[in-house]
């Protein structure tokens, strides 16, 4: 059985490609680990810190910032609490891999928490 994928570059991914992949892993982990967590405006700051600290533990992760969209969260919690979703946070993640730095961001865009690569620097 052929070990390589048909059409794949046998040299493997570039360092910037690997850095971008690592950033995607961090976002997937952050979003799916914390989505559904019960949250209130009072508990949101500690949850944001926990999210930052948990993801920063991962390899190649340099920085994570989680900013709570306080007005959105307060409106959703008018009757008590709600579940954490991407609509309540904006996230920045910086990954460094083999001399490459990738800056990523998650923000609401047209009602959807869109994750994107902002820059790749060598």
N, C-alpha and C positions, 0 to 999 in steps of 0.2 A: 504494500500500500504506500502511495506517495505521501510523504510527511508534510509537504508544502501545499498551500492552497493554490488552486489554479489561478494564474495571473498575479500572484502575490510577489512582491519584491523579496528576493531571498536574503537581502541584507537586513531586513527587519525595519521597524519603524524608526524614524529619526528621533533625536532627542526632543525637539519641539512637539512632535506628534505624541511621544510618550508623556510629556508634561501635560498636554491637553487631555489625554486619556486619564491621567491621574486626577486632574481637576474634575472631570466628569464623574469619576468614582466618588470623590468627596461630596459632590452635590447629590448624587444618588443616595449616599449614606445619610447625609444630613436630612434630606427631604423625607425619605421613607422611614428613617428611624424615629423622627419626631412628629410626623403627621399623625393626627388623632390624639395627641397628648392634651388632656384637659388644661385649659388656660383661662386666666382672668387678667384684667389690666394689672392687678397687684402681683400676680405670679409671673407675668411675662418677662420682667428683667432677669429674674433668676433662671428662667427657662432659656432665654437668649444666651446668657453666660454659659450654661451647661452645653448648649449646642456648639458654641464656639470652642469650648475646652475639649469636648469630645472629638470634634473633627480635627482640631490641631494635633491630636495624638497620632494621627495617621502619617505614614511616611511621606516625605517631600512637602508636607503642608507647612507653609511659612506663617500664614495669617488667615484668620477667619473673623469677619465682622457680621453680626446679626443685629439689624436695626428693626425694632418693632414699629409697625404702623399703628400708633396708639389710637388715633381716631377711629380707624376701621375696627380695631379690636374692641374698643369701648362700645361702639354701636352694636356689635355682634353679641356683646355680653350684657345687654340691657336687662335681660331676665335671669342672669346668673353667670354661667360660664359657657365657653364654646370649645371646639376642638381646634388645635393648631393646624393651620394650612398655610400654603404659600401666599395667600392674599393678605396675611397679617405681618409678613416679614420681607425685608430686603436684605440680601446676603452678598458679601464679597468674599472671595476665596483667592489666595495667592499661593501658587505652587512653584517650587524651585526644583529643577531636575537637571543635573549635568550641565550647569551653566545657563540653563533656560529658565526664565521666569514667566509664568502665565498668570494673568489677572483675569478673573471671571466675575460675573455678577448675575444675580437673580433679582428681577423686578417685575412688578405687575405691568403687563402690556395687553391692552384690550381685554381685560378680565382674566388673563392667564398668567401664572408665574413663569415667565420666560427666563431660561438660563442661557447665558452666552459667554463666549470668550471675548474679552475686551482688548487684550493685547498679548503678544508673545514677543519677549525680548531675549536676545542672546547676550 
